[in-house]
Amino acid sequence: LLNIPIRTWHVILGIAALAALFIMLERSGNFPLIPVADWENDIRGWFESAMYARPRTKEMFIGQPALVLALYLGLSTLIIRRQLFHGFLVLGSIGLTSMTNTFCHMHTPVSMSLYRTFAGIIIGGAIGIVLGIIILGIAGKVRKALGKMKDIRYGEY
């Protein structure tokens, strides 16, 4: 592993991942240095007014969709499915951690935590299904386009 050459895109991706991790961890407290964006507050407000209790944002928009996408990739025949599969599993762990944290608040009734968890699974799962259909549709079109190029050999997609 230590003999693998590090490319520029590896460094850029690593810095972006560390920045995202910092923002996520920093905003998880009660007094964040980086405030919640207005558009995110608007989305949270809409969910709070539309539902009995708002599902956790990270769980609903990152974690559960990523787990569904990992499932799609695990069943697909894409050549890069393994790398993407592991990446989406790591993102999916955000949803599982958020789900666990939902039940760590002693002042919140268990029924409320269950409601938030199931609502997050349903909404996040639906988002993941839609994204999976879109991504696999795009991958299929790319596969067909590459298959039409006769002078270049690409291997299995």
N, C-alpha and C positions, 0 to 999 in steps of 0.2 A: 504493500500500500504506500509506503514512503518513497518508492521509486517511480511513482506515477508523476509525469510532468504536470505542473500546474500552469494552466493557460489563463489569459486575461479574463475570459468570461467566468472562470471559476472564482477568481478574486472578486469580480463585480457581483456575482451571484451570492457569494459569501457575505460581502458587506451589506447587500440588500437584505439578506436573511437575518443578519445580526441587528440591523436597524429595525426591521419589523418585529423581531423578538423583543428588543428594548422597548419599543412603543407599546407592544401588547402587555409586557410585564409592568411597565411604568404606569399604564392606565388602569391596571387592575386594582389599585388602591383607592382610598376615598378622596385623596387630595393629589391628583395627578399634576405633573408639571406641564404636560401637553394636554390641553383641554379637548373635550369631545367636540367634533366638528358640528356645525349647525345642521348640515344635511343628515348627519347621523342622529342628532337629537330629534329631527323631524320624523325620521323613520321610526325611532323608538316611541315617540309620542303617538304616531299612527297606530302602532301595534298595541300600545297601552289602551288606546280608546276603542280599538276594534275587538280586543280580546279580553277575557277575564283577567289574565296575567300575561305580561310580555315574556316570550321566551328569551333566553340569553342570546345576545347578538352574535358573539363569537361562535357559539354552538350552532346557531341557525344559519349563519351566512358563510362560515368557514368549515367548521368541524364536520357536520353531518353531510354537506355536499361533497366534501373531500373523501369521506368514507364510501359514499355511493360511487364516486368516480374511481376510487381504488378497486371497487368490486367490478365495475365495467372493464377497467384495464386488466384486471386479473383474468377475466374471461375472454379478452380480445386476442387478436393475433398480430398486433403491432410489434415491430421489431424492438422498439424502445419501451415496450410495456413494463418491463421489470424496473427500470429506473423511475419511470413515472409512477408506477404502482407504489414503490417505497416512498417517494416524495409525497404522494397523496395520503399514505398511511400516517406519515409524520404530521401532516396538516390535520388529519382526522383525529389525532391524539389531542388536539386543542379542544375539539368538541367533547371528547370523553372526559377530559380534565374539567371542562366547564360544567359538564353534567354532574360530575362528582362534587364540585364546589357548590352546586345548587343545594345539595343536601347538607352542607356544612353550616348553614345559617340556623342556629338554634332557635331564633325568634320567629322563623318562618314555619308555618304548619306543613307537615309532610304532604298533605293533600295539595297544597299550593305548589310545592316542589315537584310533585308528580305531574301536575298539570303543565307546568312550565317545561318539564323534560319531554313529555309526550308531544306537546305543541312544537317544540324545537325539532324533535325527530321527524314529525310529519312535514313541517314546512321546509326544513333543511333537506329532508329526503326528496321532496318534490323538486326543489331547486337542483339537487344533484342529478336527478333523473333527466330533467330538461337539459342540463349542461352535458350530461353523458350522451344523450341523443345528438346534440349539436356537435360535440367533439368527434364522436364516431362517424357522423355524417361527413364532416370535413375530412377526416382521415380516409374515408372511403373514396371521396372525390380526388384527394391527393394520390392515393394508390392507383386509381384509374388513369390519372394524368401521367403519372410516372410509368405506368405500364404501356402507354401509347408511345413512349420515347424508345424506339427500337435500338438506337446506337449506344445506349447507356445501360449497363447492367446494375440493378439496384438491390437485388436480393429480395427477401421476403419482407413484406410490410404487414 
